[in-house]
Amino acid sequence: MSDTYEFDPTYGYKLKQLLQIKPPREPAGFDTFWQKRYQDALSLQAMPQIKDTGKNHSGWRIFDVSYLSTGQFNIRGWLLLPESGVFKRGFIIGHGYGGRDTPDFHLPFKDAALLFPCSRGLSLSSHKSISTDPKWHVLHNIDTLNQYIIGGCVEDIWLGVSAILRLFPQLSGHLGYLGISFSGGIGALALAYEQRIARGHFNVPTFGHHPLRLRLPTIGSALSQQQFYCMHKKQTLKVLGYYDAATAAKRIRMPVHYACALYDPCVAPPGQFTIYNATHKYKRLFVLNAGHFDYPEREQQEQQLLQEIDDFFKPLDKPN
């Protein structure tokens, strides 16, 4: 695998070393910055709307869904409900930086309501003022602390929680979150302050340890940030310090399951593991051979991971 790229996507780290990386120094007022945004998001009405598509797939009824996020941004996506009509728990499920074309029908949560929101500017939630290309999306308003698009994407998750609870208030205390890559990092920022999610899962999460991400070779969205950083070093670090998923992970108090990769050309493993390391309580780790890369054991590992995730989220079935 190491000959595929002009750099080594392990970055010379072995598992033992990856498990020892500490989060970066955090900026002053980190909690104040995010707690205000969370409280502001909670004060809004998500106004969810659902429309039955009339389609079924793999035991699921498929609905189109939309809700309002901060700045009156209309977030669109899908809602899956079991054909049986019985569901005891709910999930908000994010996507990678490639966006999402369809819901994930293979997930094992057959007794759950599954909400698949598209983050602002991407896929169904695209907007003419925002590029859908990850290399530009990740730079949208990066020079402005309060307007950087990643903050809006975090708020989209919080309003997604509000939306699913508005639709199904009986799911209070029975909600989980799943995020992969882009939405793994976004999820860590969101769950640091979100009190309504009981359990989370982050798969190869990004946005961890920005000082490292800005130095390590990559083909991912971090490359765009690195190029911008070369021209605007002071301002870039000032903003990104408040959007570091590893710093946020220190605040996470609910149980979280992680899948982190030893080899990843898009999301450097040191960043992934820093987020895991920074999570102090109730965490579990599944080590992937690689992320954002095809390898012989990939299918087998993905099946093992699905089984672990299924087991990890079973407590959401239990009464509060």
N, C-alpha and C positions, 0 to 999 in steps of 0.2 A: 504493500500500500504506500510505502514511503516514497516510491519513485514517481507517483502520480503528479505531485506538485513540486514546485521549485523550493518549497520549504517543508519542514517536518511538522505535520499536524498534531504530533504529540508534544512538540516544543521541548522535547528532552525530559519531560516529566513522567515518572512512574507513579503508580497509584499511591504509594506511601508518601511521595512528595506532594501530590495533589491534595491529599487529605490534611496537609499541614499549612496550606496557604491561608493567610488571614485577610479579612476584608480591609479595604483602604481606610485612611483617616476620613472621617465624615465631616461635612461642612456644618458650621454653626446654624442652628435653627432648622435642622432637618425635620424634626417632629412637628414644629410649629407650621412649617410649609405644608406638610402633607395632611396634618390633622384638620387644618382649615379647609383644604380642598375636599376632604372626606365629608366634613360636616356640611359644607355647601352642597355637595352632591346628594346627601341624604335629605336635604330640604326641598329637592326638586321632585316633581311628579313625572314618572317615566312614561305614563300614558300608553301602555303596551296595546298593540292591536294585532290580532291574529286572523289569518284567513286560511280556511281549509282548502288545500290544493286538490282534494279528492283523490290523492295518490297514496298508495301504501307500498312499503318496501321492507322486506326482511322482518316483518312483524311490527313495523312502525307505521303510524299515521303521520303524514307530513303536512305541516302547516308553515305558511309564510308568516314571519313575525317582524314587527318594527316597534321601536320605542324611542323616546327622546332622551338624549344625553345632554351634557353641559353645552352651553352656547347654542341651545336649540338644535343640536346636530341630530339628524335622523339616522338611527342605527337600524340596519336591516339584517335579517338572517333567517334561520329556520328553527322551528320547534318540532321535536319528535315526541309523540305520545304512544305508549304501547297499544296495540290493537285491542288488547283485553280491557282497556279502559281503567286498569288498576295501576296506580303508581304511589309509592311510599316516600320517595325522595326525588331530588332534582339536582341537575348539574348544569353549570355554565362551562362551556367548552370553547377554548380559544383556538387560534390557528397560527401557522408559521407565517414568515414574511412573504410567502408566495400567495397569501390570501386563501380563500376557500371557494370552491365551486359547488360543493354539495355537503350535506351533513356526513358524519361518520356513522355508517350503519352497522359497523362491526363491533361496537362497544358492548360489553357484557351486561350492561345495566338494564335488564328487560323490565324492571319494575320502577322505572324512573321517567321523569319528564326531562328531556335534554334540550337545552337552549344553545344554539350555535350562532352567536352574534358575529358580524364582521366588523372589525375595528374601523374607526373613522378613516376615510380616505382609501380603504382597501375593499376589493371585491364588491359585494352588494351595497356597501356603505361608501362607495367612491363619491368624490366631489370634484367639480371642475377646478377648484382652487388648490387641490392637493394631488401630487403625482402618485400614481399607483405603483411606480417603480420603487422597490425597496431602497435603492441607493440614493434616491431623492426624498422619498417619504421620511427616512430616518434623519434627514437634515432639515425638515420643515420647521422653521422658527427655532432652530437650535441655538440661535444667538439671543433668545429672549427667554429668561427663566420661567415666567408664568405662562408663556404661550407655546412652549415646545410641545410638539404634537404627541410625544410619548405620554405627557401628563394627561392629555385628553383621552388617550387610549386606556389609561388606568381608570379614568372616570367612566368610560364606557362599560367597564366591568362592573363597577359599583352600581351604575344605573341598570345594568343587566340583572343584578341581584334584586334590585328594587322591582324590576319588571316581572320577574318570575314569581316573586312573592305577592305582587299585586294580582297576578293571575291565579296563583295557587297558594293562598296564605297558610294552608295546612302544612306546607313544606318548611315552615320556619323551624330551624334547628336541624334540618335534614338536607342541607345543601352542600354540594362538593364543587370543586373547581379543578379543571384540567387544562394545562397550558403546555404548548410545545414550542421550543425555540423562541421566536418573537413573543408569543403569548405566555411562555414560561417566565421570561424576564418581567413582562408586564404584570403577570400574576403575582410575582414576589413583591413588587411595588404595591399592588392592590391589597394583598392579603396581610401586609404589615399592619394595616389599619382597619380592615374589614372585619366586623364582628359577627356577621350573619352567615359566614361560610364555616362549616364545621371541620372540613378536611380538604386538603389540596394535593395535587400532583403536578410536578414540573419535569418535563422531558427536555433534555439538553437546553436548559434555560440560558438566554442571552442577557446582555446588559450587566454582567457581573464584573466588578473590579475594573472600572474604566481606565485607571492609570495603566493597568496591564494590557487591556484590550487595545489601547491606542499605540502600543509598542509591538505587539505580536503580529506577524504576517498573517493575512487572511484573505479569503475571497468573498467574505460575507459583508453584511451591512456595516460592520466595523471599519471596512476599508474606506467607505465614504466618510465616516467620522474621522479617520486618520488623515485623509487628504484635507478635510476642512480644518482639522487641528493644526496641521503644518502652517496654515495661513493665519489662524486665529487662536493661538495656543491659550492665552490667558482666559478669554471669554468662554472657550469650549470647555475647559476644565471647570470653570466656575459653574456653568450650567449642568454639565454631566454629573458633577458631584451630588446633585440633588436627585439624580435619576439612576443611581447605582443600585441594582437589584441585590447586591451583597450587603450593602448598608441597610437596605430595607429588611432583608431577611433576618437581621438581628432582632427585629420587632415581632416576627411571626410567632404566634402562641398556639395555633391549632396544629394538629398532626399533619405532616407533609411527607409525601413519598416522592423521592427523586430518582430520575434515570439520567445519569451523567456518563459521558463518553470519554474514553481514553485517547481517542483520535478523532479530530473534527476540524476540517479545513474552513468551515464557516463560522462556528462558534468555538473559540479556543477553549479547550478543556480546563485550563487554569481558572478561567472566568466562571465556568459552570460549577466547578468544585468549590470555588470561594463562596458561592451562594449557599451551597449545601453546608459547608463548614460553618458559615455564619449563623445558621439556624440552630438555636440552642436546645430546643425541646422537641420531643416526639417526632423524630425524623427517621426515615428508612431510606436506604440507598440500593439501587439496582445499577450495577456497572455494565455499561454497554461497551462492546469492543470498538465501535465507531459511531459517529453521528454525522448526518448529512452526507452519507457515503454508503455505497452498496458493498457488502462483504458476504462471504459464504455463510456465516452463521446468523445473518441478519434475521431471516424469517423465524428461525428457532428462538432467538433472543426476544423477538417481538411477541411471540406466543407466550413465552415465559413471563414477560413483562405484563401482558394483559391479565394473566392469571394472578400475578401479585397485586395488580391494581384492583381487580375484582375483590380479592380478599381484603385489601386495605380499606375499601369503601363500604364493606358490609355493615359496620356499625351504624351507618346512616339509616339503616332499616329499623333500628331499635327505637322504642319510645323515648322521648326526652326525659 
